[in-house]
Amino acid sequence: MNEILFDRLAYMDRLKRAGITDEHSRAYAEALDEALRESVATKRDVAALRADITLAVRDMTIRMGAIAVALFAALTAIKFFA
């Protein structure tokens, strides 16, 4: 579910009770709804980011292991052949 729960009608009613005109309250509600949908991370977004980070950590671990093996091999070669 990638939905942000925002009740535009309740928000508009609250603005109207505070003295905001119908036209302005509708514009405020639409602007806030659009902003929330574009800029708020959902649980699905966070889960996808977490999966990407896990994959990146795994890849870096493999690369660092390969570098350690190559360094160990180079140092061993220097010790025995130099």
C-alpha positions as CSV (number, residue, x, y, z in Angstrom):
1,M,0.0,0.0,0.0
2,N,1.6,3.2,-1.2
3,E,-1.1,5.6,0.0
4,I,-0.8,8.5,2.4
5,L,-3.8,8.8,4.6
6,F,-4.9,12.5,4.4
7,D,-8.6,13.4,4.6
8,R,-8.9,16.5,2.4
9,L,-12.5,17.1,3.2
10,A,-11.9,17.1,6.9
11,Y,-9.0,19.4,6.4
12,M,-11.2,21.7,4.3
13,D,-13.9,21.7,6.9
14,R,-11.5,22.6,9.6
15,L,-10.2,25.5,7.6
16,K,-13.7,26.7,6.8
17,R,-14.5,26.6,10.6
18,A,-11.5,28.8,11.1
19,G,-12.8,31.4,8.7
20,I,-11.0,30.5,5.5
21,T,-13.1,30.8,2.3
22,D,-14.2,27.7,0.4
23,E,-12.0,28.5,-2.5
24,H,-8.9,29.0,-0.4
25,S,-9.5,25.9,1.8
26,R,-9.8,23.8,-1.4
27,A,-6.5,25.2,-2.7
28,Y,-4.8,24.6,0.6
29,A,-6.0,21.0,0.8
30,E,-5.0,20.2,-2.7
31,A,-1.6,21.7,-2.2
32,L,-1.0,19.9,1.0
33,D,-2.2,16.6,-0.5
34,E,0.1,17.0,-3.4
35,A,3.1,17.9,-1.2
36,L,2.5,14.8,1.0
37,R,2.3,12.5,-1.9
38,E,5.5,13.8,-3.5
39,S,7.8,14.2,-0.5
40,V,6.8,11.8,2.2
41,A,8.6,8.4,2.3
42,T,6.2,5.5,2.7
43,K,6.9,2.1,4.3
44,R,7.5,0.7,0.9
45,D,10.1,3.4,0.1
46,V,11.9,2.7,3.4
47,A,11.9,-1.1,2.8
48,A,13.3,-0.6,-0.7
49,L,16.0,1.6,0.6
50,R,16.9,-0.9,3.3
51,A,17.2,-3.6,0.7
52,D,19.5,-1.5,-1.4
53,I,21.7,-0.7,1.6
54,T,21.8,-4.4,2.5
55,L,22.9,-5.2,-1.0
56,A,25.6,-2.5,-1.0
57,V,27.0,-3.7,2.3
58,R,27.2,-7.2,1.0
59,D,29.0,-6.0,-2.1
60,M,31.4,-3.9,-0.2
61,T,32.2,-6.9,2.2
62,I,33.0,-9.1,-0.8
63,R,35.2,-6.4,-2.4
64,M,37.1,-5.8,0.9
65,G,37.6,-9.5,1.3
66,A,39.0,-9.7,-2.2
67,I,41.3,-6.8,-1.5
68,A,42.5,-8.4,1.7
69,V,43.3,-11.7,-0.1
70,A,45.1,-9.9,-2.9
71,L,47.1,-7.9,-0.4
72,F,48.0,-11.0,1.6
73,A,49.1,-12.7,-1.6
74,A,51.2,-9.8,-2.7
75,L,52.9,-9.6,0.7
76,T,53.5,-13.3,0.7
77,A,55.0,-13.1,-2.7
78,I,57.3,-10.2,-1.7
79,K,58.5,-12.1,1.4
80,F,59.3,-15.4,-0.4
81,F,60.5,-14.1,-3.8
82,A,62.4,-11.0,-2.8
